[in-house]
Amino acid sequence: MTTINTIGFIGLGVMGEPMCHNLHRKSGKPVIAFDLNADVLARVSAEGMAIARDLADVAQRCDVIFTSLPGGDELQAVTDGLLPHLRHGQVVVDTTTAPVELTRRIAETLAEEGVGYADAPIARTRQAARDGTLSVMVGAGDETFAAIEPLIACYATDITHCGDVGSGQVVKILNNMVLVETVHALAEALTIGRRAGVDGNVLFDTLAKGSADSFALRNHGMKAMLPAVFPKRAFSATYALKDLSYAQALAAETGIDAAGARLAAAQLQRTIDRGLGDAYWPALLAVIDETLDPETPEQG
């Protein structure tokens, strides 16, 4: 690959904006940002970052291009927009959670043009993105991984090279599948416990001291489900269902009937149908405890 002189970043959403800021502050390289939202572009410009005119401008000016997008459809559209303008030796690093088959197909297409590709989806919270403490699962060749790891370290503290292109998506998709199924179990436990006369705080605090302890319990359970506050502009029920659909597709490709994922997906769809599609996705509690009146404030 070419020497990394300039970094491009496409997609300044809930996670992408703080990741981009950390690259700007820590990488020692100029960062050129692009998004369709003028307000967020104004914010990153105020931080001293350059703003690209369009996708072609990013491709022509940057050596490594990061993408952080809502899903596979957007990833395909952005890649199609970049492709005619990319040059030999560049690398595209996708941090989106996207289908494995799509990821590998994009990598093959870019390889024909001499462009490297890495899937590097992220895990943990928006606060972790701000703090630079994300967990990243990377699918890439050894040379590409060695080149981009120092850049990923600007916004992540745990970086795992999972294997060749596509393997990062496999691990991330399964991470999200396990997380959603765990939160679904917590929602059932919280509702059952309360109706059986146990205070929810006592229940979750006690579970955290035993074998049911988990990241999901301490974060999604204690911080969102107990107070029944599910902010907007966090990771939404719609996004969670999208990621779970990728897990179901992967299960089908590997010949597995993922019954737990199917049930959790149905509950997320019920959450969306109730009008909570834009709310932080542990709001699925509201379709299990139908007496719940969740709060959905805007999150800054």
C-alpha positions in Angstrom: 0.0 0.0 0.0 1.0 3.6 -0.4 2.4 5.7 2.5 -0.4 7.0 4.7 -0.3 10.8 4.5 -4.0 11.7 4.7 -7.0 10.0 6.2 -10.5 10.2 4.9 -13.6 9.5 7.1 -17.1 9.0 5.6 -20.1 8.8 7.8 -20.2 11.0 10.9 -23.1 9.5 12.8 -23.5 8.5 16.4 -20.3 6.5 16.4 -18.5 7.8 13.4 -18.3 11.4 14.6 -16.4 10.7 17.8 -14.2 8.1 16.0 -13.3 10.7 13.4 -12.5 13.2 16.2 -10.1 10.7 17.8 -8.3 10.0 14.5 -7.9 13.8 14.1 -6.5 14.3 17.6 -4.3 11.2 17.9 -3.1 10.0 14.5 -0.8 12.9 13.6 -2.3 12.8 10.1 -4.7 15.3 8.4 -8.3 14.0 8.4 -10.7 14.9 5.6 -14.4 14.3 6.6 -17.5 13.8 4.6 -21.2 13.4 5.6 -24.5 14.4 4.2 -25.4 16.3 7.4 -24.3 19.9 7.2 -24.5 20.4 11.0 -22.1 17.6 11.8 -19.7 18.9 9.1 -19.7 22.3 10.8 -18.8 20.7 14.1 -15.8 18.7 12.7 -14.7 21.8 10.7 -14.6 23.8 13.9 -12.2 21.1 15.2 -9.8 21.8 12.4 -10.7 19.0 10.0 -11.0 19.6 6.3 -14.3 18.9 4.6 -14.6 16.9 1.3 -16.9 18.1 -1.4 -18.1 14.6 -2.3 -17.0 11.0 -2.4 -14.8 11.6 -5.4 -13.0 14.3 -3.4 -12.3 11.9 -0.5 -11.0 9.2 -2.9 -8.7 11.6 -4.7 -7.2 13.2 -1.6 -6.9 10.4 0.9 -4.6 7.3 1.3 -6.7 5.5 3.8 -10.5 5.9 3.8 -12.6 4.9 6.9 -16.4 4.4 6.5 -18.9 4.3 9.3 -22.4 3.8 7.8 -25.8 2.5 9.0 -25.7 -0.8 7.1 -25.0 -2.8 4.0 -27.1 -0.8 1.6 -25.3 2.4 2.5 -22.0 0.7 2.4 -22.7 -0.6 -1.2 -23.8 2.9 -2.3 -20.7 4.6 -0.9 -18.4 2.0 -2.3 -20.0 2.4 -5.7 -19.4 6.2 -5.4 -15.8 5.8 -4.4 -14.8 3.1 -6.9 -14.3 5.1 -10.1 -12.0 7.5 -8.2 -9.8 5.1 -6.2 -6.2 4.4 -7.1 -3.8 1.5 -6.6 -2.3 1.2 -3.1 -5.2 2.9 -1.2 -7.0 1.1 1.6 -10.7 1.3 2.6 -11.4 0.4 6.2 -15.1 -0.2 6.8 -16.3 0.1 10.4 -19.9 -0.6 9.5 -21.7 -3.8 10.7 -22.5 -5.3 7.3 -23.3 -8.7 5.7 -20.4 -11.0 5.4 -21.1 -11.9 1.7 -21.3 -8.2 0.8 -18.1 -7.4 2.6 -16.2 -10.1 0.7 -17.7 -9.1 -2.6 -16.7 -5.5 -2.1 -13.1 -6.6 -1.1 -12.8 -8.6 -4.3 -14.0 -5.7 -6.5 -11.6 -3.3 -4.9 -8.7 -5.8 -5.1 -9.2 -5.8 -8.9 -8.2 -2.1 -8.8 -5.3 -2.7 -6.5 -7.2 -1.2 -3.5 -6.9 -2.9 -0.1 -9.9 -3.5 2.1 -10.5 -4.3 5.8 -13.7 -4.9 7.6 -13.3 -3.5 11.1 -16.7 -3.3 12.8 -16.8 -1.8 16.3 -18.3 -2.8 19.6 -19.2 -1.0 22.8 -21.0 2.3 23.5 -21.1 5.8 22.1 -19.2 6.9 25.2 -16.5 4.4 24.4 -16.3 5.9 21.0 -15.8 9.3 22.6 -13.2 8.0 25.1 -11.3 6.0 22.4 -12.0 2.7 24.2 -13.9 0.7 21.5 -13.4 -2.9 20.7 -12.7 -3.6 17.1 -12.8 -6.9 15.2 -10.7 -6.8 12.0 -10.8 -8.9 8.9 -7.8 -8.2 6.7 -4.6 -9.6 5.3 -1.5 -9.4 7.5 0.1 -6.5 5.7 -3.1 -4.4 5.6 -3.8 -5.1 9.3 -0.2 -4.0 10.3 -0.7 -0.7 8.4 -4.1 0.2 9.8 -3.8 -1.0 13.4 -2.1 2.2 14.7 -4.9 4.2 13.2 -7.6 2.0 14.7 -5.8 2.4 18.0 -6.7 6.1 18.0 -10.3 5.1 18.9 -10.0 1.6 20.3 -8.2 -0.2 23.1 -9.1 -3.7 22.1 -8.2 -4.6 18.5 -8.5 -8.3 17.4 -7.2 -9.5 14.0 -9.9 -12.2 13.4 -8.6 -13.4 10.1 -9.0 -12.6 6.4 -11.6 -10.1 5.0 -15.1 -10.9 6.3 -14.0 -12.5 9.5 -14.3 -9.3 11.4 -18.0 -9.1 10.3 -18.6 -12.7 11.3 -17.3 -12.0 14.9 -19.2 -8.7 15.2 -22.5 -10.1 13.9 -22.3 -13.0 16.4 -21.3 -10.6 19.2 -24.5 -8.6 18.5 -26.6 -11.8 18.2 -25.4 -12.9 21.7 -25.9 -9.4 23.1 -29.5 -9.1 21.8 -30.5 -12.5 23.0 -29.0 -11.8 26.4 -30.9 -8.4 26.7 -34.1 -10.2 25.7 -33.5 -12.7 28.5 -32.9 -9.8 30.9 -36.1 -8.1 29.9 -38.0 -11.3 30.6 -36.3 -11.8 34.0 -36.9 -8.2 35.0 -40.6 -8.3 34.1 -41.1 -11.7 35.8 -39.2 -10.6 38.9 -41.2 -7.4 39.3 -44.5 -9.2 38.9 -43.4 -11.8 41.5 -42.8 -9.0 44.0 -39.0 -8.4 43.8 -37.6 -4.9 43.3 -35.9 -4.7 39.9 -32.8 -3.0 41.4 -32.4 -5.8 43.9 -32.8 -8.4 41.2 -30.2 -7.0 38.8 -27.8 -6.1 41.6 -28.0 -9.7 42.8 -27.7 -11.2 39.4 -24.5 -9.1 38.9 -23.0 -10.9 41.9 -23.6 -14.3 40.5 -23.2 -16.4 37.3 -25.7 -14.2 35.4 -23.4 -11.2 35.5 -22.6 -9.7 32.1 -21.8 -6.5 30.2 -25.4 -6.5 29.0 -26.7 -6.7 32.5 -24.5 -3.9 33.8 -25.0 -1.6 30.9 -28.2 -2.3 29.0 -30.0 -3.7 32.0 -29.0 -1.4 34.8 -28.5 1.9 32.9 -31.5 1.7 30.5 -34.0 -1.0 31.4 -34.2 -0.3 35.2 -35.0 3.4 34.7 -37.0 2.7 31.5 -35.1 5.4 29.7 -34.3 4.6 26.1 -32.8 7.7 24.4 -33.1 8.5 20.7 -29.8 9.0 18.8 -28.4 6.0 20.6 -28.2 2.5 18.9 -31.8 2.1 17.9 -34.2 -0.9 17.8 -34.2 -0.6 14.0 -30.5 -0.9 13.8 -30.5 -3.8 16.3 -33.0 -5.6 14.1 -30.8 -4.9 11.0 -27.8 -6.5 12.7 -29.8 -9.4 13.9 -31.0 -10.0 10.3 -27.4 -10.3 9.3 -26.9 -13.0 12.0 -29.9 -14.9 10.7 -28.6 -14.8 7.2 -25.2 -16.0 8.3 -26.9 -18.8 10.3 -28.9 -19.9 7.2 -25.7 -19.8 5.1 -24.0 -22.2 7.6 -27.0 -24.5 8.0 -28.0 -23.5 11.5 -31.5 -22.9 12.7 -30.9 -20.0 15.1 -34.2 -20.1 17.0 -33.0 -17.7 19.7 -32.1 -15.1 17.2 -35.4 -15.6 15.4 -37.3 -15.0 18.6 -35.3 -11.9 19.5 -35.8 -10.5 16.0 -39.6 -10.9 16.4 -39.5 -9.0 19.7 -37.5 -6.2 18.1 -40.0 -6.0 15.3 -42.8 -5.7 17.9 -40.8 -2.9 19.5 -40.6 -1.1 16.2 -44.3 -1.7 15.5 -45.1 -0.1 18.9 -43.4 3.1 17.7 -40.1 2.6 19.4 -38.0 2.0 16.3 -35.8 5.1 16.9 -35.4 4.4 20.7 -32.4 2.8 22.3 -32.9 -0.9 21.5 -33.3 -2.3 25.0 -36.7 -0.7 24.7 -37.8 -4.2 23.7 -38.5 -4.4 27.4 -41.7 -2.5 26.6 -43.1 -5.3 24.5 -42.6 -7.9 27.3 -43.8 -5.6 30.0 -46.7 -4.0 28.1 -47.6 -1.8 31.1 -44.3 0.0 30.8 -44.4 3.6 29.6 -40.8 4.2 28.4 -39.1 7.5 28.2 -37.4 8.3 24.8 -35.5 11.6 25.2 -33.3 13.0 22.5 -29.6 12.2 23.2 -27.1 14.8 22.4 
